[in-house]
Structure formats: C-alpha cells, structure tokens
Amino acid sequence: MTPSNTDLSTASSWHRRAMDIKLDGRALVNGQRVDAVTGETFECRSPIDGRLLAQVSRGQAVDIDLAVAAARRSFDSGVWSRQAPAVRKRVLQRFAELILQHKDELALLETLDMGKPIQSSLDADVPGAARCIAWYAEAIDKVYDEIAPTPANSLALIQREPVGVVGAIVPWNYPMLMSAWKLGPALATGNSIVLKPSEKSPLTAMRLAELALQAGLPEGVFNVVPGHGDEAGEALALHMDVDALGFTGSTRVGRKMLAYSGRSNLKRVFNELGGKSAFIVFDDFDDLDRAAQTVAGAVFYNQGESCNAPTRLLVHESIADVLVAAVTGQTTRFQPGDPLSPSTNMGALVDEAQMESVLGYIASGQQQGANCVIGGHRVRQESGGYYVEPTIFDHVRNDMKIAQDEIFGPVLSVIRFKDEAEAVALANDSSYGLQASVWTQHLDRAHRVARHLRAGTVHVNQYDEDDMTVPFGGVKQSGNGRDKSLHALDKYTDLKTTWIRLER
C-alpha cells in the first residue's frame, strides 16, 4: 500500500479503505518476504468485527534460526555495525520520514489488527514510533565515549560497542510503538535485530521492516518472524547466538525470559512488564474534576490495555464520594464504538480470550464484595467484535484480585484511605512498581510521598505526560532496565576498555 491523499475524515471512508487493503502475512528475513519453512500459518482476525485479515506465517525454531543467522551475518560483516555514525543517522532519519509518509496505512493496520480507535493510531502510535526512530537517529553522533583519569603513563579508552544480535519480543497492545522503543536504540548503536511481534497483532511489524529496507537499512539487519510465543518467542529467547533480549509483556512471561537466559547463553534480558499503578488523591487537592478527567482518560485509554494504566484510584475518604461521582460521569466519553470512526474514544479488546479474561475479573470483583458503580458488561455483540464498557468498582479492598492483578481492560478499582501513611502503604502493597501519581496542593507532601513510593515514575498532579527524553520502566515485578531516553542505549551496548601503556 502506498501513501494516500484520500479524505479519511469519516468512518465510511476508513471502512472502504479497509476493504481494499492487501495484506502480506509473510515473515521478513534477510531482506525478503518469506513463508514459514513448514508452510504453516495462523489466522489474524480483527477484533473490530472478527473478520479474517490475513494468514500469517507461523514462525518456529527453524525460522528463528534463519533470521538469527541473517542477523549475525549482517552484524559480523560490518555493513551496519561498522558504518559511520553519520551514515546510520541518515538511514534512520529516512526510516522515520517513511513512517510518517505511510501514516494512514500504518494507522489502519494497527487499528484493524489490535482494535484501538483509528484516531489514537493516527495521533499517537504512528507519530510516536516515528519520533522514537528520529530521536535515536539524532542521538547517534551526540553520545561520546570516555577517557578514564588514569596515571600519566597510561591511556584508558572506554568505548560503547554494539552487543551484536538483539532479540526483541513485543506485546499486542502498542505493537508499533513498542517495536520502535526497541528498534531505535538497538539500531542506532549498530546492532542487528530479530523482532518477534505478538501473534495477536503482527501486521505492522513486517511493514515497518519493509520501510526500513526502503530507507536504506542493509538486508539482514532487521528481521521479523511472526509466530506464537511458545514457539517462535521461546526459540528466540533460547537461541545461543542472540546476545541480548528486549521483552515487553506480562510478568508471567517475563519470568520465562529470565529462565530461558539461564538455560541458554546467559544473554542479558531486559523486561518491561506489567503494572498496577496507584493514582493517589489527597483531600487537600481542590480540582477534583481535573483529577477525575485525568484518571478516566488514563484508565480507559486504549481500552485499558496499557501496562501503566492507573487502575487503582486511592482517594481520601473525605472526598471519595465526590470524586467517584465525577469519574463515573467521565465514562460517557469512553463508551465503546466503531474503532474506524474518528469520533470513537474506546475501541475493541484485542481478542475474545482477552475479553473473557476481563469479564472474569469483573465477576471476581462482584463476588468478593466490591461495589460495581457502573459498567461491567460486554457490549456491541452484534458487531462480531470484542467490546467491554468502562467499569468502576468502589469500596475495593487492596487484597482483592481486581486490586492486585493486572486486568488489562477498562476496569478501575477505587480504594479509600484515611491518612498519608495508609495511602503510601496501600500504593506499595503491590508486586508491581511501574508508575504512580500523587495529587496534592502541598509541595512538601508531593516530594515526601513520591520519595516513598516504589515506582519507576511518579507523576504529580498529572498522569502519563510523556517525552522521548524521559526513561520508561519499573521496579519490583514491573521489570528492569529502561526504554526511551539515552539510558536505553545502555541495554544494547557493551563497554570496552582499551588500556594503553605510554612509554617514553
């Protein structure tokens, strides 16, 4: 598909374009679109209406072997790893430009494949991916190596070198953006990559690889093998010739990634995992409408399928009734609708299994005694897709499943607290530590609470404001390492010291 100037301001125009789209579900290895070696495929269906989008190559261990071999050849040849920084910079800048030139196509693929609103794909996912690639392109010739302060008769050079072959396994909720967060720093530092997208949303990954080739990335540097996690994903994580693995997904699978490293070559593993972020509102905060608008927007965005969604609303008991009513009123903005309509703010869950999982958690909340204030049901069944309305539980105990487990759906749990100490204790009473948010008018409280929260990012009087310059990641069972910012370069480089004795 080529860039289009067609008017896409209505749902009908997007539906027409969706009907005309030609999809290629084959893997991309060593610069070529290829079938799986076995010839097997799996169905890729749209969660919007259940229709078949494509038959996708079912990559397995033998396909991963071929992709890793291509990546290794390209790395060892130096065709990318030893290219001048200015050359790599130009290629990645061109790659980012092509992503934006194909914005409509990529947004449509993302929405059809994953179910998110088309406006989110257009306004956030595609430009976010392009911004990431362009940012790391600019960083290539801005990061300097070091000279250590050794004695006068020695010279110690400390240099960053690419690790080699990087395996990247990305989730289904932000397929393009999560891929870019891996691709940007890994390619900028000269590595070769094998990307395994989720079998639930694999389509944009292969198209990104084609655009990278068009931008001038050498063959074999960026390979994509779609397939199931327990086949292609496991084979990639266990591969003896993969030097580093970047994984974004569930904590359950993240544990497996660490085990696979121990069973293979002790490859470094960087896990960006789940979250159960706390959104803490104190009684001194006086703009409850803004707090309500913010928490609703963050929880129900992307159908709640976001690892950093603030799914636990911790609110002081004196203002809880008012805030719960305000958040409940915000749900009218997030009623599930046609994802291909530009006016839709909440789309479909990624597939039937995820929908059933979310509904199971809702049933659990009701059985454990939480008060379902609004929502809790599947809707739009006539569409053939998988939609759940925004759901709010009040009077939730922090030991309930809906307060402890990552639901990955549009479900908010409201937990009431009496004082600051209890709020901090409740927020930290979680196996996760991705993000948190503190709402208060007092600067000293903001600093004090933020310091005591165990989270990779603490927002104050806002949530999820974002920039490529800021690292993203968590603590505890939310993972390790950081995506975005210059800190991400550390994951894909080794430090080499060259110590030179200086004789007279």
Backbone torsions as a table, in degrees:
resi	resn	phi	psi	omega
1	MET	NA	139.0	-178.6
2	THR	-107.6	162.0	178.3
3	PRO	-55.2	147.8	-176.0
4	SER	-131.8	145.9	174.5
5	ASN	-103.9	12.8	-179.4
6	THR	-61.9	141.9	176.4
7	ASP	-65.4	121.7	-178.5
8	LEU	-123.8	43.0	-175.6
9	SER	-92.0	-2.6	-178.2
10	THR	-128.5	159.4	177.7
11	ALA	-61.8	-40.6	-177.7
12	SER	-63.1	-36.8	179.4
13	SER	-67.8	-38.0	176.5
14	TRP	-68.0	-39.0	178.1
15	HIS	-63.9	-39.8	178.0
16	ARG	-62.6	-43.3	-179.9
17	ARG	-66.6	-35.7	178.3
18	ALA	-63.6	-35.8	179.4
19	MET	-68.7	-27.7	-176.4
20	ASP	-90.7	-8.2	-172.5
21	ILE	-68.5	139.2	176.9
22	LYS	-109.7	118.0	-173.0
23	LEU	-109.9	137.1	177.7
24	ASP	-113.4	112.5	-176.0
25	GLY	-94.6	11.3	-178.2
26	ARG	-79.3	153.9	176.0
27	ALA	-66.2	167.7	174.1
28	LEU	-128.1	110.4	-176.5
29	VAL	-130.1	129.2	178.8
30	ASN	54.7	37.7	175.4
31	GLY	84.4	3.0	-176.3
32	GLN	-126.0	142.8	171.1
33	ARG	-74.5	128.1	-175.6
34	VAL	-139.6	150.1	170.4
35	ASP	-75.5	161.1	171.0
36	ALA	-61.2	147.9	-178.0
37	VAL	-57.4	-38.0	179.4
38	THR	-75.8	-13.7	-174.1
39	GLY	80.4	-0.7	-177.9
40	GLU	-75.1	151.3	176.1
41	THR	-134.7	168.5	169.3
42	PHE	-132.0	155.7	-177.5
43	GLU	-79.2	135.9	171.6
44	CYS	-111.1	111.1	-177.2
45	ARG	-112.4	148.1	-179.8
46	SER	-82.6	130.5	175.7
47	PRO	-70.9	-9.9	179.2
48	ILE	-64.5	-44.8	-176.4
49	ASP	-145.5	5.6	178.1
50	GLY	81.6	2.7	-175.5
51	ARG	-75.0	151.0	179.3
52	LEU	-72.7	125.2	178.2
53	LEU	-93.8	-44.8	-176.0
54	ALA	-165.8	158.4	165.6
55	GLN	-93.7	123.1	-172.9
56	VAL	-109.8	139.8	179.0
57	SER	-54.8	130.3	179.2
58	ARG	-94.5	84.4	-178.2
59	GLY	-65.5	142.6	178.1
60	GLN	-135.2	-166.5	-172.5
61	ALA	-57.0	-39.3	-178.2
62	VAL	-66.8	-35.0	177.6
63	ASP	-70.7	-38.6	175.6
64	ILE	-63.0	-40.3	177.6
65	ASP	-57.1	-44.8	-179.1
66	LEU	-66.2	-41.0	-178.9
67	ALA	-68.4	-41.9	178.8
68	VAL	-65.5	-38.6	177.8
69	ALA	-63.0	-40.5	177.7
70	ALA	-65.0	-41.5	178.6
71	ALA	-64.2	-41.3	179.7
72	ARG	-64.5	-42.9	179.0
73	ARG	-61.1	-44.5	-178.5
74	SER	-65.8	-37.9	179.8
75	PHE	-67.7	-49.0	-177.1
76	ASP	-65.1	-29.7	-179.2
77	SER	-70.6	-21.0	-178.5
78	GLY	80.3	6.7	-176.1
79	VAL	-61.9	-25.7	175.0
80	TRP	-121.9	-43.9	-174.2
81	SER	-63.8	-29.4	-179.4
82	ARG	-110.6	14.7	174.9
83	GLN	-69.2	149.6	176.8
84	ALA	-59.6	141.4	179.2
85	PRO	-51.2	-38.1	-179.3
86	ALA	-64.0	-33.0	178.9
87	VAL	-70.6	-47.3	177.9
88	ARG	-60.0	-38.7	179.5
89	LYS	-59.4	-47.4	-177.7
90	ARG	-63.7	-39.8	-179.5
91	VAL	-64.6	-45.4	-179.2
92	LEU	-69.4	-33.5	174.5
93	GLN	-63.1	-42.4	177.4
94	ARG	-64.6	-38.1	176.6
95	PHE	-59.0	-47.1	178.7
96	ALA	-61.6	-41.5	178.6
97	GLU	-61.6	-40.7	-179.5
98	LEU	-67.5	-35.3	176.0
99	ILE	-59.2	-44.8	179.5
100	LEU	-69.4	-36.3	177.9
101	GLN	-63.7	-28.8	-179.7
102	HIS	-104.4	29.8	-174.0
103	LYS	-57.3	-48.3	-176.6
104	ASP	-62.7	-43.3	-179.9
105	GLU	-62.6	-49.0	-177.3
106	LEU	-66.3	-39.0	177.6
107	ALA	-62.9	-41.7	179.5
108	LEU	-64.5	-44.5	177.4
109	LEU	-57.9	-44.7	-177.4
110	GLU	-63.7	-43.0	-178.1
111	THR	-70.7	-44.5	178.4
112	LEU	-61.4	-38.6	-172.9
113	ASP	-79.5	-36.8	-170.0
114	MET	-114.2	-22.0	174.2
115	GLY	97.7	-0.9	-178.5
116	LYS	-74.3	157.6	179.3
117	PRO	-58.8	141.6	-177.7
118	ILE	-61.2	-33.1	-179.1
119	GLN	-67.9	-33.5	175.6
120	SER	-66.5	-41.9	178.3
121	SER	-62.2	-41.3	-178.6
122	LEU	-71.4	-43.3	-171.5
123	ASP	-88.6	-24.7	-173.7
124	ALA	-118.7	-57.6	-169.0
125	ASP	-68.2	-50.1	-178.1
126	VAL	-67.7	-53.4	178.7
127	PRO	-63.2	-31.1	176.9
128	GLY	-64.6	-41.0	177.9
129	ALA	-65.4	-43.9	179.5
130	ALA	-64.2	-42.1	179.0
131	ARG	-60.1	-41.4	-179.9
132	CYS	-62.2	-49.0	-179.9
133	ILE	-62.3	-43.8	-178.8
134	ALA	-65.7	-37.6	-178.1
135	TRP	-64.6	-44.5	179.4
136	TYR	-72.1	-28.2	172.9
137	ALA	-60.7	-44.7	179.4
138	GLU	-66.9	-28.3	-177.7
139	ALA	-74.8	-20.2	-171.8
140	ILE	-53.7	-46.7	-176.8
141	ASP	-103.0	23.3	177.0
142	LYS	-113.2	-10.9	-177.5
143	VAL	-99.6	121.1	-175.5
144	TYR	-100.7	152.3	170.9
145	ASP	-81.9	-174.9	-170.0
146	GLU	-128.3	158.0	167.5
147	ILE	-121.9	124.8	-175.7
148	ALA	-76.5	152.8	178.9
149	PRO	-81.6	68.4	-178.2
150	THR	-86.0	171.9	175.1
151	PRO	-59.9	163.5	-173.1
152	ALA	-63.4	-22.2	-178.6
153	ASN	-91.6	12.3	179.9
154	SER	-136.6	155.4	173.7
155	LEU	-133.9	116.5	-179.7
156	ALA	-113.6	113.3	178.4
157	LEU	-95.4	132.0	177.6
158	ILE	-116.3	113.8	-173.0
159	GLN	-123.2	145.8	172.0
160	ARG	-85.9	132.6	174.2
161	GLU	-126.9	145.4	177.1
162	PRO	-62.4	146.1	-177.3
163	VAL	-72.8	-28.6	179.6
164	GLY	131.5	-112.9	179.3
165	VAL	-97.9	123.0	-178.5
166	VAL	-107.6	127.2	169.7
167	GLY	-93.5	135.5	179.4
168	ALA	-128.3	126.2	178.3
169	ILE	-122.4	118.9	-172.0
170	VAL	-119.5	156.9	-174.6
171	PRO	-87.5	-179.0	-174.8
172	TRP	-94.5	-9.7	-171.5
173	ASN	-81.8	-34.3	173.8
174	TYR	-134.2	69.9	-170.0
175	PRO	-58.5	-44.9	-175.7
176	MET	-75.9	-44.1	-177.3
177	LEU	-66.9	-43.9	178.8
178	MET	-65.4	-34.1	175.0
179	SER	-63.7	-44.6	-178.7
180	ALA	-62.6	-37.8	179.5
181	TRP	-62.7	-26.4	175.6
182	LYS	-87.5	-45.6	-175.0
183	LEU	-63.5	-43.7	-174.6
184	GLY	-53.8	-62.4	-177.8
185	PRO	-70.3	-33.0	-178.8
186	ALA	-68.5	-42.9	178.4
187	LEU	-73.1	-38.0	-179.2
188	ALA	-59.2	-34.0	-177.7
189	THR	-90.6	3.5	170.4
190	GLY	97.3	11.7	180.0
191	ASN	-81.2	165.1	167.0
192	SER	-106.9	151.8	-166.1
193	ILE	-131.6	142.0	164.7
194	VAL	-119.7	116.4	-177.4
195	LEU	-103.4	128.5	173.5
196	LYS	-112.9	101.7	177.7
197	PRO	-76.4	162.3	176.0
198	SER	-62.9	141.8	176.5
199	GLU	-66.3	-13.7	179.4
200	LYS	-83.7	-18.8	-178.9
201	SER	-154.6	69.5	-172.0
202	PRO	-93.2	-6.6	-162.0
203	LEU	-72.8	-39.4	-176.2
204	THR	-70.7	-25.2	-177.8
205	ALA	-61.5	-46.7	-179.4
206	MET	-65.5	-36.1	-179.7
207	ARG	-69.6	-37.4	176.0
208	LEU	-60.2	-41.2	-179.7
209	ALA	-63.9	-37.4	176.5
210	GLU	-64.2	-41.9	179.2
211	LEU	-66.3	-35.2	176.9
212	ALA	-63.3	-41.7	175.8
213	LEU	-61.6	-43.5	179.3
214	GLN	-61.9	-31.8	179.7
215	ALA	-74.6	-13.2	179.3
216	GLY	113.2	6.2	176.6
217	LEU	-68.1	129.2	-176.5
218	PRO	-63.1	152.2	178.4
219	GLU	-60.3	140.1	178.4
220	GLY	90.3	-12.4	-178.3
221	VAL	-78.6	-33.6	-178.8
222	PHE	-131.1	108.9	-177.7
223	ASN	-118.7	146.7	-179.4
224	VAL	-129.1	124.0	177.3
225	VAL	-123.3	103.6	175.2
226	PRO	-75.4	160.2	179.3
227	GLY	158.8	178.6	-179.0
228	HIS	-78.6	153.2	-177.6
229	GLY	-62.3	-38.8	-177.5
230	ASP	-82.0	2.3	176.0
231	GLU	-117.7	-79.0	-178.0
232	ALA	-66.8	-41.5	-178.5
233	GLY	-64.3	-46.6	179.5
234	GLU	-63.7	-41.6	179.9
235	ALA	-62.3	-38.7	179.1
236	LEU	-67.4	-42.7	-177.9
237	ALA	-69.3	-27.8	-179.7
238	LEU	-90.2	-8.0	-170.2
239	HIS	-65.4	133.3	-177.2
240	MET	-74.1	-14.0	-178.3
241	ASP	-108.8	14.8	171.7
242	VAL	-98.9	126.1	-172.5
243	ASP	-89.9	-26.8	180.0
244	ALA	-151.6	151.3	-178.3
245	LEU	-131.4	123.6	172.7
246	GLY	-104.9	119.8	-176.4
247	PHE	-123.9	134.1	169.3
248	THR	-125.5	125.3	-178.4
249	GLY	171.2	-153.6	-175.0
250	SER	-77.2	155.7	176.3
251	THR	-63.6	-35.3	179.1
252	ARG	-58.5	-46.9	-179.5
253	VAL	-76.0	-31.3	177.0
254	GLY	-58.5	-37.0	175.6
255	ARG	-60.4	-40.1	178.8
256	LYS	-62.9	-38.1	-179.5
257	MET	-60.2	-40.2	178.1
258	LEU	-66.6	-40.0	178.1
259	ALA	-65.1	-40.0	178.9
260	TYR	-62.4	-36.9	178.0
261	SER	-61.9	-44.8	179.6
262	GLY	-65.6	-30.7	-180.0
263	ARG	-81.0	-13.7	-176.2
264	SER	-114.1	-114.6	-171.3
265	ASN	-108.7	20.8	-177.8
266	LEU	57.3	34.0	176.2
267	LYS	-57.2	144.8	175.9
268	ARG	-67.9	139.3	-178.8
269	VAL	-124.5	127.5	176.5
270	PHE	-115.5	114.0	-175.1
271	ASN	-104.9	121.5	168.3
272	GLU	-109.1	108.3	-164.9
273	LEU	-115.0	-152.0	-169.8
274	GLY	-80.2	-178.5	-179.7
275	GLY	-155.7	158.8	173.7
276	LYS	-144.4	61.4	-165.5
277	SER	-67.0	141.7	179.9
278	ALA	-96.6	134.6	178.2
279	PHE	-114.6	100.3	-168.7
280	ILE	-100.7	120.7	179.5
281	VAL	-115.4	116.4	179.6
282	PHE	-89.3	161.8	-175.1
283	ASP	-73.5	-8.6	177.0
284	ASP	-87.3	-6.4	-179.9
285	PHE	-81.9	128.8	-167.4
286	ASP	-106.8	2.7	178.6
287	ASP	-117.4	73.2	-175.2
288	LEU	-68.0	-26.9	177.5
289	ASP	-64.3	-40.9	178.4
290	ARG	-67.7	-40.1	176.9
291	ALA	-61.3	-41.9	180.0
292	ALA	-65.0	-43.7	179.2
293	GLN	-62.8	-39.2	-177.4
294	THR	-70.3	-46.6	-177.9
295	VAL	-66.9	-38.5	177.7
296	ALA	-64.1	-43.9	179.5
297	GLY	-63.0	-36.3	-178.5
298	ALA	-78.2	-35.5	-178.1
299	VAL	-76.7	-40.5	-173.4
300	PHE	-94.1	-8.5	175.0
301	TYR	-61.8	142.4	179.6
302	ASN	58.0	31.6	179.1
303	GLN	61.8	21.4	-176.8
304	GLY	79.2	3.7	-177.7
305	GLU	-90.1	63.6	-179.6
306	SER	-137.4	130.8	-177.6
307	CYS	-65.1	-28.0	-176.3
308	ASN	-97.4	8.3	-179.5
309	ALA	-59.2	134.1	-179.3
310	PRO	-80.6	75.5	-170.7
311	THR	-80.2	-5.7	173.1
312	ARG	-113.6	111.3	176.3
313	LEU	-94.9	105.4	177.9
314	LEU	-95.1	119.3	-172.4
315	VAL	-133.5	139.0	177.6
316	HIS	-61.0	137.2	-172.3
317	GLU	-59.6	-26.0	-177.7
318	SER	-72.5	-21.4	-179.4
319	ILE	-117.6	5.6	-172.2
320	ALA	-61.7	-46.3	-176.8
321	ASP	-60.2	-43.3	-179.0
322	VAL	-65.4	-44.3	-177.5
323	LEU	-68.8	-40.9	178.8
324	VAL	-61.3	-41.6	177.7
325	ALA	-62.8	-39.0	-179.8
326	ALA	-68.4	-41.5	178.2
327	VAL	-66.5	-40.7	178.0
328	THR	-58.7	-40.2	178.2
329	GLY	-64.1	-26.7	-179.9
330	GLN	-72.8	-16.9	-176.0
331	THR	-65.8	-19.3	177.7
332	THR	-62.1	-24.8	179.4
333	ARG	-76.7	-13.3	-170.8
334	PHE	-125.8	33.8	174.6
335	GLN	-73.2	131.9	-177.3
336	PRO	-57.3	137.2	179.8
337	GLY	-142.0	-173.4	179.1
338	ASP	-64.4	115.6	-178.7
339	PRO	-60.5	-21.4	179.5
340	LEU	-89.1	4.2	173.6
341	SER	-91.6	127.9	179.4
342	PRO	-61.4	-14.8	-179.6
343	SER	-91.7	-4.9	-177.5
344	THR	-78.5	133.7	178.5
345	ASN	-105.1	-16.5	176.2
346	MET	-141.3	129.3	-174.5
347	GLY	-105.3	-140.4	-174.7
348	ALA	-99.9	148.2	168.7
349	LEU	-67.7	157.6	-163.6
350	VAL	-65.3	-31.9	177.3
351	ASP	-163.6	178.4	-176.4
352	GLU	-64.7	-38.3	-179.1
353	ALA	-62.0	-42.0	178.9
354	GLN	-67.2	-39.3	177.5
355	MET	-60.6	-44.5	-179.5
356	GLU	-66.2	-34.1	176.6
357	SER	-64.4	-44.9	179.4
358	VAL	-63.3	-45.0	179.1
359	LEU	-63.4	-32.8	176.9
360	GLY	-65.4	-39.3	177.2
361	TYR	-67.4	-38.4	177.4
362	ILE	-61.2	-43.7	177.1
363	ALA	-62.4	-38.5	178.5
364	SER	-62.6	-42.9	178.6
365	GLY	-60.4	-40.9	179.0
366	GLN	-67.2	-41.4	-179.1
367	GLN	-67.1	-31.8	-178.5
368	GLN	-87.0	2.6	170.1
369	GLY	100.3	5.2	175.7
370	ALA	-72.1	152.7	-178.2
371	ASN	-94.1	112.4	178.1
372	CYS	-78.6	104.5	-175.4
373	VAL	-73.9	-38.8	-177.3
374	ILE	-158.3	150.7	174.3
375	GLY	83.5	-152.7	177.1
376	GLY	100.6	7.9	-174.2
377	HIS	-128.6	156.4	168.3
378	ARG	-76.0	142.3	179.0
379	VAL	-133.5	172.6	178.1
380	ARG	55.4	36.0	-179.0
381	GLN	-62.1	-30.3	-178.0
382	GLU	-63.5	-19.3	-179.0
383	SER	-73.9	-21.1	-173.4
384	GLY	85.6	0.2	-179.5
385	GLY	-101.4	-168.3	-169.0
386	TYR	-124.3	95.2	-172.5
387	TYR	-125.1	135.9	175.0
388	VAL	-128.7	134.2	-177.5
389	GLU	-73.9	156.5	177.9
390	PRO	-60.1	135.9	-170.9
391	THR	-129.1	134.3	178.9
392	ILE	-126.7	127.6	173.1
393	PHE	-108.5	133.1	175.1
394	ASP	-110.8	165.0	-179.2
395	HIS	54.7	45.7	178.0
396	VAL	-87.5	138.4	170.7
397	ARG	-90.9	145.2	-174.6
398	ASN	-69.2	-12.5	178.4
399	ASP	-91.9	-1.1	177.3
400	MET	-71.6	154.5	179.9
401	LYS	-58.6	-39.5	-177.2
402	ILE	-68.8	-16.1	178.2
403	ALA	-96.2	-19.2	-176.2
404	GLN	-105.1	-35.1	-175.3
405	ASP	-90.9	148.6	173.9
406	GLU	-79.1	111.4	-174.1
407	ILE	-81.8	-36.7	-178.0
408	PHE	59.7	51.2	176.9
409	GLY	-161.8	176.7	-173.2
410	PRO	-80.0	66.4	-176.0
411	VAL	-130.0	124.6	180.0
412	LEU	-114.2	132.7	176.5
413	SER	-108.1	125.5	178.9
414	VAL	-100.3	123.0	-179.1
415	ILE	-121.4	127.3	-176.1
416	ARG	-95.8	141.9	177.8
417	PHE	-130.2	163.1	-176.0
418	LYS	-98.5	-35.4	-175.7
419	ASP	-152.6	176.5	-174.7
420	GLU	-61.2	-42.5	-178.7
421	ALA	-61.1	-41.8	179.3
422	GLU	-67.4	-38.8	179.2
423	ALA	-59.8	-46.0	179.7
424	VAL	-64.8	-42.6	-179.7
425	ALA	-62.8	-43.7	178.6
426	LEU	-64.0	-44.1	-179.0
427	ALA	-60.6	-41.1	-178.0
428	ASN	-82.1	-9.6	179.7
429	ASP	-81.9	67.5	-177.2
430	SER	-155.5	147.1	176.3
431	SER	-74.8	-11.8	-178.0
432	TYR	-99.3	163.8	177.4
433	GLY	-159.3	54.1	-176.4
434	LEU	-85.8	-63.1	-179.5
435	GLN	-140.5	169.4	175.2
436	ALA	-156.8	168.5	179.4
437	SER	-145.0	138.6	-179.3
438	VAL	-122.5	127.7	-179.5
439	TRP	-118.0	111.6	-177.5
440	THR	-158.6	154.3	176.2
441	GLN	-89.4	-8.6	-173.4
442	HIS	-103.8	121.4	-177.2
443	LEU	-63.3	-38.2	-178.7
444	ASP	-65.6	-39.5	176.9
445	ARG	-65.1	-41.6	179.6
446	ALA	-57.3	-47.8	179.3
447	HIS	-66.1	-42.7	-175.5
448	ARG	-65.0	-47.5	-178.1
449	VAL	-68.7	-44.5	179.7
450	ALA	-57.0	-38.8	-178.9
451	ARG	-65.6	-31.7	-176.2
452	HIS	-90.8	-10.1	179.8
453	LEU	-81.6	135.4	178.0
454	ARG	-92.7	89.5	-177.3
455	ALA	-153.8	149.8	179.0
456	GLY	-68.6	-32.7	177.2
457	THR	-137.3	133.9	173.3
458	VAL	-118.9	118.5	176.9
459	HIS	-90.7	145.6	177.9
460	VAL	-122.8	120.1	179.0
461	ASN	55.9	29.8	172.4
462	GLN	-166.9	174.2	174.7
463	TYR	-145.7	130.8	170.2
464	ASP	66.4	25.0	166.6
465	GLU	-63.8	144.6	-159.4
466	ASP	-145.3	149.3	174.4
467	ASP	-160.5	150.9	179.6
468	MET	-64.7	-19.9	-178.3
469	THR	-77.3	-8.6	-173.1
470	VAL	-109.2	129.3	-178.7
471	PRO	-67.9	149.9	179.8
472	PHE	-126.3	127.8	177.8
473	GLY	164.5	178.2	-173.1
474	GLY	-135.1	-173.8	177.7
475	VAL	-123.2	178.9	-177.3
476	LYS	54.1	-135.8	-175.9
477	GLN	-86.3	16.1	170.0
478	SER	-89.2	-1.7	171.3
479	GLY	118.3	-163.3	-176.0
480	ASN	-149.0	162.6	-178.2
481	GLY	73.2	174.0	-178.4
482	ARG	-135.2	137.3	167.4
483	ASP	-90.3	162.6	178.9
484	LYS	65.6	166.2	179.1
485	SER	66.0	176.9	178.2
486	LEU	-67.7	-20.3	179.8
487	HIS	-63.9	-25.9	179.2
488	ALA	-65.0	-25.2	179.3
489	LEU	-62.4	-27.6	-179.0
490	ASP	-62.8	-28.6	-176.3
491	LYS	-71.9	-26.3	-170.9
492	TYR	-114.7	16.9	177.9
493	THR	-134.4	153.1	169.3
494	ASP	-108.3	149.6	173.6
495	LEU	-93.4	126.5	175.5
496	LYS	-116.2	129.4	174.5
497	THR	-101.6	127.5	172.8
498	THR	-111.9	111.0	-174.3
499	TRP	-102.4	119.8	-175.9
500	ILE	-115.3	126.1	175.0
501	ARG	-85.5	125.7	-177.5
502	LEU	-100.1	111.8	177.5
503	GLU	-96.6	154.2	175.8
504	ARG	-70.5	NA	NA
